[in-house]
Amino acid sequence: MKLTQEELNHLVFLSEVVLTAKKKGLMDETLQCLLYIVKSLEEVELPDSVVGQIERLIALIEADLRNENERMQEIRGHLDWLPKKERNSSMPS
């Protein structure tokens, strides 16, 4: 099945509305639609300016995920410091 340019333009429009209006409840669905399209492509020709923007966004995403991962490791490390008996006694019954 092929999506027409009109259908793609409509998806772009919807994506921009969801993003600019900060419609968090629809972000998952929007991202899923865009992900399906991207996964179906082997490669895509983009202007250098767009590639630059994508690279900056990827760097931000990766940095945020790394920070989150480091924070989770720090939290786990602190939880591991508690003696096992203390951890079990602090658990609700």
MMTF fields as JSON, N, C-alpha, C and O atoms, coordinates in Angstrom:
{
  "mmtfVersion": "1.0.0",
  "mmtfProducer": "UNKNOWN",
  "numBonds": 371,
  "numAtoms": 372,
  "numGroups": 93,
  "numChains": 1,
  "numModels": 1,
  "chainsPerModel": [1],
  "groupsPerChain": [93],
  "chainIdList": ["A"],
  "bondAtomList": [4, 2, 8, 6, 12, 10, 16, 14, 20, 18, 24, 22, 28, 26, 32, 30, 36, 34, 40, 38, 44, 42, 48, 46, 52, 50, 56, 54, 60, 58, 64, 62, 68, 66, 72, 70, 76, 74, 80, 78, 84, 82, 88, 86, 92, 90, 96, 94, 100, 98, 104, 102, 108, 106, 112, 110, 116, 114, 120, 118, 124, 122, 128, 126, 132, 130, 136, 134, 140, 138, 144, 142, 148, 146, 152, 150, 156, 154, 160, 158, 164, 162, 168, 166, 172, 170, 176, 174, 180, 178, 184, 182, 188, 186, 192, 190, 196, 194, 200, 198, 204, 202, 208, 206, 212, 210, 216, 214, 220, 218, 224, 222, 228, 226, 232, 230, 236, 234, 240, 238, 244, 242, 248, 246, 252, 250, 256, 254, 260, 258, 264, 262, 268, 266, 272, 270, 276, 274, 280, 278, 284, 282, 288, 286, 292, 290, 296, 294, 300, 298, 304, 302, 308, 306, 312, 310, 316, 314, 320, 318, 324, 322, 328, 326, 332, 330, 336, 334, 340, 338, 344, 342, 348, 346, 352, 350, 356, 354, 360, 358, 364, 362, 368, 366],
  "bondOrderList": [1, 1, 1, 1, 1, 1, 1, 1, 1, 1, 1, 1, 1, 1, 1, 1, 1, 1, 1, 1, 1, 1, 1, 1, 1, 1, 1, 1, 1, 1, 1, 1, 1, 1, 1, 1, 1, 1, 1, 1, 1, 1, 1, 1, 1, 1, 1, 1, 1, 1, 1, 1, 1, 1, 1, 1, 1, 1, 1, 1, 1, 1, 1, 1, 1, 1, 1, 1, 1, 1, 1, 1, 1, 1, 1, 1, 1, 1, 1, 1, 1, 1, 1, 1, 1, 1, 1, 1, 1, 1, 1, 1],
  "groupList": [{"groupName": "MET", "atomNameList": ["N", "CA", "C", "O"], "elementList": ["N", "C", "C", "O"], "formalChargeList": [0, 0, 0, 0], "bondAtomList": [1, 0, 2, 1, 3, 2], "bondOrderList": [1, 1, 2], "singleLetterCode": "M", "chemCompType": "L-PEPTIDE LINKING"}, {"groupName": "LYS", "atomNameList": ["N", "CA", "C", "O"], "elementList": ["N", "C", "C", "O"], "formalChargeList": [0, 0, 0, 0], "bondAtomList": [1, 0, 2, 1, 3, 2], "bondOrderList": [1, 1, 2], "singleLetterCode": "K", "chemCompType": "L-PEPTIDE LINKING"}, {"groupName": "LEU", "atomNameList": ["N", "CA", "C", "O"], "elementList": ["N", "C", "C", "O"], "formalChargeList": [0, 0, 0, 0], "bondAtomList": [1, 0, 2, 1, 3, 2], "bondOrderList": [1, 1, 2], "singleLetterCode": "L", "chemCompType": "L-PEPTIDE LINKING"}, {"groupName": "THR", "atomNameList": ["N", "CA", "C", "O"], "elementList": ["N", "C", "C", "O"], "formalChargeList": [0, 0, 0, 0], "bondAtomList": [1, 0, 2, 1, 3, 2], "bondOrderList": [1, 1, 2], "singleLetterCode": "T", "chemCompType": "L-PEPTIDE LINKING"}, {"groupName": "GLN", "atomNameList": ["N", "CA", "C", "O"], "elementList": ["N", "C", "C", "O"], "formalChargeList": [0, 0, 0, 0], "bondAtomList": [1, 0, 2, 1, 3, 2], "bondOrderList": [1, 1, 2], "singleLetterCode": "Q", "chemCompType": "L-PEPTIDE LINKING"}, {"groupName": "GLU", "atomNameList": ["N", "CA", "C", "O"], "elementList": ["N", "C", "C", "O"], "formalChargeList": [0, 0, 0, 0], "bondAtomList": [1, 0, 2, 1, 3, 2], "bondOrderList": [1, 1, 2], "singleLetterCode": "E", "chemCompType": "L-PEPTIDE LINKING"}, {"groupName": "ASN", "atomNameList": ["N", "CA", "C", "O"], "elementList": ["N", "C", "C", "O"], "formalChargeList": [0, 0, 0, 0], "bondAtomList": [1, 0, 2, 1, 3, 2], "bondOrderList": [1, 1, 2], "singleLetterCode": "N", "chemCompType": "L-PEPTIDE LINKING"}, {"groupName": "HIS", "atomNameList": ["N", "CA", "C", "O"], "elementList": ["N", "C", "C", "O"], "formalChargeList": [0, 0, 0, 0], "bondAtomList": [1, 0, 2, 1, 3, 2], "bondOrderList": [1, 1, 2], "singleLetterCode": "H", "chemCompType": "L-PEPTIDE LINKING"}, {"groupName": "VAL", "atomNameList": ["N", "CA", "C", "O"], "elementList": ["N", "C", "C", "O"], "formalChargeList": [0, 0, 0, 0], "bondAtomList": [1, 0, 2, 1, 3, 2], "bondOrderList": [1, 1, 2], "singleLetterCode": "V", "chemCompType": "L-PEPTIDE LINKING"}, {"groupName": "PHE", "atomNameList": ["N", "CA", "C", "O"], "elementList": ["N", "C", "C", "O"], "formalChargeList": [0, 0, 0, 0], "bondAtomList": [1, 0, 2, 1, 3, 2], "bondOrderList": [1, 1, 2], "singleLetterCode": "F", "chemCompType": "L-PEPTIDE LINKING"}, {"groupName": "SER", "atomNameList": ["N", "CA", "C", "O"], "elementList": ["N", "C", "C", "O"], "formalChargeList": [0, 0, 0, 0], "bondAtomList": [1, 0, 2, 1, 3, 2], "bondOrderList": [1, 1, 2], "singleLetterCode": "S", "chemCompType": "L-PEPTIDE LINKING"}, {"groupName": "ALA", "atomNameList": ["N", "CA", "C", "O"], "elementList": ["N", "C", "C", "O"], "formalChargeList": [0, 0, 0, 0], "bondAtomList": [1, 0, 2, 1, 3, 2], "bondOrderList": [1, 1, 2], "singleLetterCode": "A", "chemCompType": "L-PEPTIDE LINKING"}, {"groupName": "GLY", "atomNameList": ["N", "CA", "C", "O"], "elementList": ["N", "C", "C", "O"], "formalChargeList": [0, 0, 0, 0], "bondAtomList": [1, 0, 2, 1, 3, 2], "bondOrderList": [1, 1, 2], "singleLetterCode": "G", "chemCompType": "PEPTIDE LINKING"}, {"groupName": "ASP", "atomNameList": ["N", "CA", "C", "O"], "elementList": ["N", "C", "C", "O"], "formalChargeList": [0, 0, 0, 0], "bondAtomList": [1, 0, 2, 1, 3, 2], "bondOrderList": [1, 1, 2], "singleLetterCode": "D", "chemCompType": "L-PEPTIDE LINKING"}, {"groupName": "CYS", "atomNameList": ["N", "CA", "C", "O"], "elementList": ["N", "C", "C", "O"], "formalChargeList": [0, 0, 0, 0], "bondAtomList": [1, 0, 2, 1, 3, 2], "bondOrderList": [1, 1, 2], "singleLetterCode": "C", "chemCompType": "L-PEPTIDE LINKING"}, {"groupName": "TYR", "atomNameList": ["N", "CA", "C", "O"], "elementList": ["N", "C", "C", "O"], "formalChargeList": [0, 0, 0, 0], "bondAtomList": [1, 0, 2, 1, 3, 2], "bondOrderList": [1, 1, 2], "singleLetterCode": "Y", "chemCompType": "L-PEPTIDE LINKING"}, {"groupName": "ILE", "atomNameList": ["N", "CA", "C", "O"], "elementList": ["N", "C", "C", "O"], "formalChargeList": [0, 0, 0, 0], "bondAtomList": [1, 0, 2, 1, 3, 2], "bondOrderList": [1, 1, 2], "singleLetterCode": "I", "chemCompType": "L-PEPTIDE LINKING"}, {"groupName": "PRO", "atomNameList": ["N", "CA", "C", "O"], "elementList": ["N", "C", "C", "O"], "formalChargeList": [0, 0, 0, 0], "bondAtomList": [1, 0, 2, 1, 3, 2], "bondOrderList": [1, 1, 2], "singleLetterCode": "P", "chemCompType": "L-PEPTIDE LINKING"}, {"groupName": "ARG", "atomNameList": ["N", "CA", "C", "O"], "elementList": ["N", "C", "C", "O"], "formalChargeList": [0, 0, 0, 0], "bondAtomList": [1, 0, 2, 1, 3, 2], "bondOrderList": [1, 1, 2], "singleLetterCode": "R", "chemCompType": "L-PEPTIDE LINKING"}, {"groupName": "TRP", "atomNameList": ["N", "CA", "C", "O"], "elementList": ["N", "C", "C", "O"], "formalChargeList": [0, 0, 0, 0], "bondAtomList": [1, 0, 2, 1, 3, 2], "bondOrderList": [1, 1, 2], "singleLetterCode": "W", "chemCompType": "L-PEPTIDE LINKING"}],
  "groupTypeList": [0, 1, 2, 3, 4, 5, 5, 2, 6, 7, 2, 8, 9, 2, 10, 5, 8, 8, 2, 3, 11, 1, 1, 1, 12, 2, 0, 13, 5, 3, 2, 4, 14, 2, 2, 15, 16, 8, 1, 10, 2, 5, 5, 8, 5, 2, 17, 13, 10, 8, 8, 12, 4, 16, 5, 18, 2, 16, 11, 2, 16, 5, 11, 13, 2, 18, 6, 5, 6, 5, 18, 0, 4, 5, 16, 18, 12, 7, 2, 13, 19, 2, 17, 1, 1, 5, 18, 6, 10, 10, 0, 17, 10],
  "groupIdList": [1, 2, 3, 4, 5, 6, 7, 8, 9, 10, 11, 12, 13, 14, 15, 16, 17, 18, 19, 20, 21, 22, 23, 24, 25, 26, 27, 28, 29, 30, 31, 32, 33, 34, 35, 36, 37, 38, 39, 40, 41, 42, 43, 44, 45, 46, 47, 48, 49, 50, 51, 52, 53, 54, 55, 56, 57, 58, 59, 60, 61, 62, 63, 64, 65, 66, 67, 68, 69, 70, 71, 72, 73, 74, 75, 76, 77, 78, 79, 80, 81, 82, 83, 84, 85, 86, 87, 88, 89, 90, 91, 92, 93],
  "secStructList": [7, 7, 7, 7, 2, 2, 2, 2, 2, 2, 2, 2, 2, 2, 2, 2, 2, 2, 2, 2, 6, 6, 7, 2, 2, 2, 2, 2, 2, 2, 2, 2, 2, 2, 2, 2, 2, 2, 2, 2, 7, 1, 7, 7, 7, 7, 7, 2, 2, 2, 2, 2, 2, 2, 2, 2, 2, 2, 2, 2, 2, 2, 2, 2, 2, 2, 2, 2, 2, 2, 2, 2, 2, 2, 2, 2, 2, 2, 2, 2, 2, 1, 7, 2, 2, 2, 2, 2, 2, 6, 1, 7, 7],
  "xCoordList": [0.841, 0.0, 0.886, 1.93, 0.463, 1.2, 0.359, -0.859, 1.024, 0.365, 0.582, 1.685, -0.451, -0.329, 0.343, 0.426, 0.813, 1.408, 0.389, 0.741, -0.861, -1.921, -2.07, -2.218, -2.031, -2.126, -0.917, -1.054, 0.263, 1.472, 1.42, 1.794, 0.957, 0.825, -0.149, 0.072, -1.224, -2.198, -1.565, -1.803, -0.766, -0.078, 0.919, 1.041, 1.618, 2.536, 1.755, 2.17, 0.624, -0.215, -0.649, -0.518, -1.166, -1.614, -0.459, -0.619, 0.697, 1.875, 2.267, 2.598, 2.228, 2.573, 1.561, 1.937, 0.283, -0.747, -0.52, -0.559, -0.285, -0.054, 1.177, 1.167, 2.225, 3.468, 3.324, 3.683, 2.807, 2.732, 1.669, 1.82, 0.602, -0.453, -0.154, -0.928, 0.995, 1.409, 0.302, -0.035, -0.235, -1.292, -0.636, -0.547, -0.184, 0.561, -0.232, 0.353, -1.539, -2.369, -2.335, -2.68, -1.925, -1.874, -0.448, -0.247, 0.535, 1.934, 2.308, 2.999, 1.859, 2.196, 1.682, 2.409, 0.429, -0.163, 0.542, 0.793, 0.853, 1.539, 2.912, 3.297, 3.64, 4.974, 4.907, 5.762, 3.898, 3.747, 3.524, 4.119, 2.679, 2.452, 3.754, 4.084, 4.478, 5.734, 6.771, 7.548, 6.777, 7.712, 7.435, 8.37, 6.159, 5.811, 6.374, 6.922, 6.241, 6.728, 8.244, 8.797, 8.912, 10.38, 10.917, 11.884, 10.301, 10.767, 10.586, 11.285, 9.662, 9.418, 10.427, 10.483, 11.217, 12.181, 13.554, 13.978, 14.244, 15.624, 16.558, 17.545, 16.245, 17.008, 16.141, 15.135, 16.542, 15.771, 16.737, 17.709, 16.468, 17.275, 16.693, 15.526, 17.521, 17.072, 18.036, 19.228, 17.529, 18.421, 19.376, 19.037, 20.563, 21.566, 21.03, 21.35, 20.217, 19.687, 18.782, 18.792, 18.009, 17.125, 17.957, 17.671, 18.98, 19.861, 20.512, 20.634, 20.927, 21.519, 20.55, 20.923, 19.304, 18.279, 18.017, 17.886, 17.943, 17.711, 18.873, 18.657, 20.099, 21.268, 21.246, 21.589, 20.847, 20.758, 19.676, 19.875, 18.537, 17.461, 17.879, 17.582, 18.565, 19.053, 20.019, 19.958, 20.91, 21.867, 21.139, 21.52, 20.096, 19.31, 18.612, 18.614, 18.02, 17.32, 18.301, 18.028, 19.453, 20.445, 20.974, 21.136, 21.243, 21.749, 20.716, 21.062, 19.461, 18.403, 18.265, 18.124, 18.307, 18.194, 19.395, 19.243, 20.597, 21.788, 21.66, 21.944, 21.231, 21.064, 20.049, 20.26, 18.953, 17.923, 18.479, 18.222, 19.246, 19.835, 20.829, 20.843, 21.663, 22.627, 21.908, 22.332, 20.833, 20.062, 19.45, 19.459, 18.918, 18.337, 19.417, 19.167, 20.614, 21.708, 22.099, 22.387, 22.106, 22.42, 21.376, 21.723, 20.111, 19.032, 19.172, 19.056, 19.421, 19.588, 20.777, 20.719, 21.855, 23.03, 22.713, 23.179, 21.928, 21.539, 20.618, 20.713, 19.744, 18.862, 19.657, 19.335, 20.7, 21.539, 22.353, 22.802, 22.551, 23.317, 22.549, 23.154, 21.227, 20.43, 20.611, 20.528, 20.856, 20.912, 19.586, 18.525, 19.659, 18.471, 17.376, 16.199, 17.734, 16.75, 15.987, 14.77, 16.713, 16.059, 15.098, 13.993, 15.535, 14.681, 13.385, 12.307, 13.484, 12.287, 11.376, 10.154, 11.958, 11.12, 10.462, 9.45, 11.023, 10.417, 9.335, 8.649, 9.183, 8.165, 6.805, 6.687, 5.771, 4.427, 3.929, 4.26, 3.156, 2.623, 1.327, 0.735],
  "yCoordList": [-1.178, 0.0, 1.241, 1.275, 2.233, 3.49, 4.596, 4.636, 5.489, 6.7, 7.784, 7.943, 8.509, 9.602, 10.796, 10.873, 11.712, 12.931, 13.689, 14.285, 13.66, 14.328, 13.697, 14.409, 12.36, 11.675, 11.979, 12.185, 12.004, 12.339, 13.776, 14.048, 14.688, 16.086, 16.218, 17.007, 15.442, 15.476, 14.966, 15.528, 13.907, 13.379, 14.402, 14.561, 15.082, 16.143, 17.231, 17.696, 17.634, 18.653, 18.212, 18.969, 16.988, 16.48, 16.42, 16.764, 15.981, 15.9, 17.268, 17.418, 18.261, 19.623, 20.166, 20.846, 19.871, 20.319, 19.669, 20.35, 18.365, 17.652, 18.215, 18.41, 18.473, 18.976, 20.403, 20.692, 21.284, 22.695, 22.946, 23.847, 22.162, 22.325, 21.512, 21.504, 20.827, 20.007, 19.036, 18.934, 18.344, 17.352, 16.028, 15.091, 15.972, 14.808, 13.516, 12.449, 13.594, 12.406, 11.779, 10.607, 12.54, 12.029, 11.825, 11.406, 12.115, 12.003, 10.564, 10.328, 9.598, 8.197, 7.762, 7.139, 8.092, 7.699, 8.387, 7.771, 9.655, 10.409, 9.818, 9.6, 9.561, 8.987, 7.613, 7.27, 6.827, 5.498, 5.588, 4.819, 6.513, 6.7, 7.059, 6.486, 8.003, 8.434, 7.311, 7.158, 6.534, 5.42, 4.36, 3.817, 4.059, 3.104, 3.559, 2.754, 4.828, 5.352, 5.266, 4.796, 5.714, 5.708, 4.288, 4.048, 3.342, 1.958, 1.331, 0.378, 1.851, 1.289, 1.786, 1.26, 2.788, 3.365, 2.736, 2.442, 2.534, 2.08, 3.271, 3.218, 4.333, 5.575, 6.712, 6.495, 7.919, 9.083, 10.232, 10.419, 10.98, 12.148, 13.372, 13.713, 14.028, 15.199, 16.357, 16.143, 17.582, 18.74, 18.759, 18.278, 19.318, 19.381, 20.058, 19.646, 21.096, 21.81, 20.902, 20.972, 20.062, 19.128, 18.061, 17.702, 17.559, 16.56, 17.148, 16.469, 18.4, 19.066, 19.154, 18.914, 19.498, 19.573, 18.197, 18.06, 17.189, 15.823, 15.375, 14.769, 15.666, 15.284, 15.953, 15.322, 17.221, 17.919, 17.293, 17.11, 16.97, 16.338, 14.957, 14.594, 14.198, 12.876, 13.017, 12.245, 13.998, 14.222, 14.559, 14.075, 15.385, 15.724, 14.494, 14.282, 13.693, 12.477, 11.525, 11.005, 11.297, 10.377, 10.875, 10.087, 12.17, 12.734, 12.565, 12.197, 12.829, 12.694, 11.243, 10.977, 10.308, 8.892, 8.426, 7.641, 8.911, 8.568, 9.091, 8.372, 10.346, 10.927, 10.141, 9.882, 9.769, 8.989, 7.638, 7.181, 6.998, 5.698, 5.82, 4.981, 6.869, 7.076, 7.317, 6.819, 8.072, 8.352, 7.069, 6.849, 6.221, 4.95, 4.063, 3.401, 4.041, 3.256, 3.796, 3.027, 5.116, 5.74, 5.351, 5.024, 5.387, 5.008, 3.545, 3.205, 2.678, 1.249, 1.04, 0.225, 1.783, 1.682, 2.056, 1.404, 3.096, 3.502, 2.469, 2.215, 1.881, 0.846, -0.386, -1.041, -0.698, -1.859, -1.647, -2.617, -0.392, -0.109, -0.508, -0.836, -0.483, -0.855, -2.345, -3.16, -2.702, -4.139, -4.795, -4.18, -6.035, -6.739, -6.766, -6.616, -6.952, -7.002, -5.68, -5.676, -4.539, -3.226, -3.044, -2.528, -3.478, -3.339, -4.11, -3.6, -5.327, -6.152, -5.596, -5.675, -5.033, -4.503, -3.192, -2.812, -2.488, -1.222, -1.426, -0.478, -2.648, -2.951, -3.017, -3.593, -2.437, -2.523, -3.955, -4.735, -4.29, -5.659, -5.801, -6.88],
  "zCoordList": [0.0, 0.0, 0.0, 0.651, -0.723, -0.778, -0.17, -0.34, 0.537, 1.012, -0.031, -0.553, -0.326, -1.287, -0.616, 0.61, -1.43, -0.895, -0.041, 0.976, -0.46, 0.306, 1.698, 2.692, 1.763, 3.056, 3.94, 5.145, 3.327, 4.081, 4.593, 5.734, 3.748, 4.164, 5.331, 6.249, 5.287, 6.372, 7.678, 8.747, 7.583, 8.755, 9.307, 10.521, 8.423, 8.848, 9.575, 10.636, 9.003, 9.633, 11.031, 11.993, 11.139, 12.438, 13.439, 14.61, 12.965, 13.831, 14.357, 15.533, 13.489, 13.904, 14.909, 15.863, 14.699, 15.643, 17.008, 18.033, 17.025, 18.281, 18.988, 20.203, 18.227, 18.815, 19.33, 20.471, 18.503, 18.901, 19.966, 20.791, 19.955, 20.96, 22.221, 23.178, 22.191, 23.336, 23.773, 24.953, 22.799, 23.052, 23.467, 22.675, 24.715, 25.195, 25.071, 24.88, 25.176, 25.062, 23.678, 23.521, 22.676, 21.299, 20.796, 19.655, 21.631, 21.191, 20.845, 19.854, 21.652, 21.377, 20.011, 19.237, 19.717, 18.437, 17.269, 16.233, 17.446, 16.394, 16.134, 14.986, 17.196, 17.06, 16.407, 15.59, 16.762, 16.172, 14.66, 13.905, 14.211, 12.77, 12.056, 11.017, 12.621, 12.003, 12.025, 11.083, 13.099, 13.202, 12.14, 11.55, 11.889, 10.83, 9.487, 8.733, 9.194, 7.917, 7.848, 6.853, 8.892, 8.898, 8.789, 8.067, 9.499, 9.454, 8.077, 7.736, 7.289, 5.962, 4.928, 3.816, 5.281, 4.349, 4.523, 5.64, 3.405, 3.486, 3.618, 4.351, 2.917, 3.018, 2.516, 1.841, 2.853, 2.439, 2.171, 2.902, 1.143, 0.777, 1.476, 1.285, 2.288, 3.039, 2.832, 2.609, 2.905, 2.824, 4.027, 5.108, 3.823, 4.89, 6.145, 7.261, 5.965, 7.134, 7.971, 9.2, 7.307, 8.015, 8.725, 9.867, 8.05, 8.663, 9.912, 10.932, 9.832, 10.995, 12.155, 13.304, 11.858, 12.911, 13.518, 14.734, 12.665, 13.144, 14.024, 15.073, 13.606, 14.399, 15.774, 16.774, 15.832, 17.123, 18.008, 19.209, 17.404, 18.174, 18.684, 19.822, 17.84, 18.253, 19.418, 20.374, 19.342, 20.432, 21.735, 22.8, 21.654, 22.849, 23.426, 24.638, 22.555, 22.993, 23.666, 24.749, 23.015, 23.572, 24.916, 25.848, 25.023, 26.281, 27.39, 28.513, 27.081, 28.081, 28.538, 29.732, 27.591, 27.944, 28.761, 29.697, 28.407, 29.19, 30.621, 31.579, 30.758, 32.092, 32.915, 34.099, 32.276, 32.967, 33.402, 34.516, 32.509, 32.817, 33.971, 34.872, 33.944, 35.02, 36.342, 37.385, 36.298, 37.516, 38.069, 39.28, 37.19, 37.638, 38.258, 39.265, 37.669, 38.235, 39.607, 40.524, 39.743, 41.028, 42.079, 43.214, 41.698, 42.62, 43.02, 44.198, 42.039, 42.349, 43.283, 44.204, 43.035, 43.894, 45.326, 46.261, 45.502, 46.852, 47.492, 48.693, 46.717, 47.257, 47.666, 48.657, 46.896, 47.21, 48.479, 49.089, 48.889, 50.102, 51.356, 52.377, 51.286, 52.453, 52.729, 51.81, 53.973, 54.279, 53.91, 54.017, 53.48, 53.005, 54.071, 53.741, 55.327, 56.408, 56.499, 56.684, 56.367, 56.427, 55.264, 55.431, 54.068, 52.888, 53.072, 52.765, 53.569, 53.749, 54.827, 54.706, 55.886, 56.96, 56.57, 57.159, 55.579, 55.15, 54.1, 53.718, 53.639, 52.633, 53.312, 54.394, 52.696, 53.279, 53.277, 52.384, 54.252, 54.372, 53.627, 53.617]
}
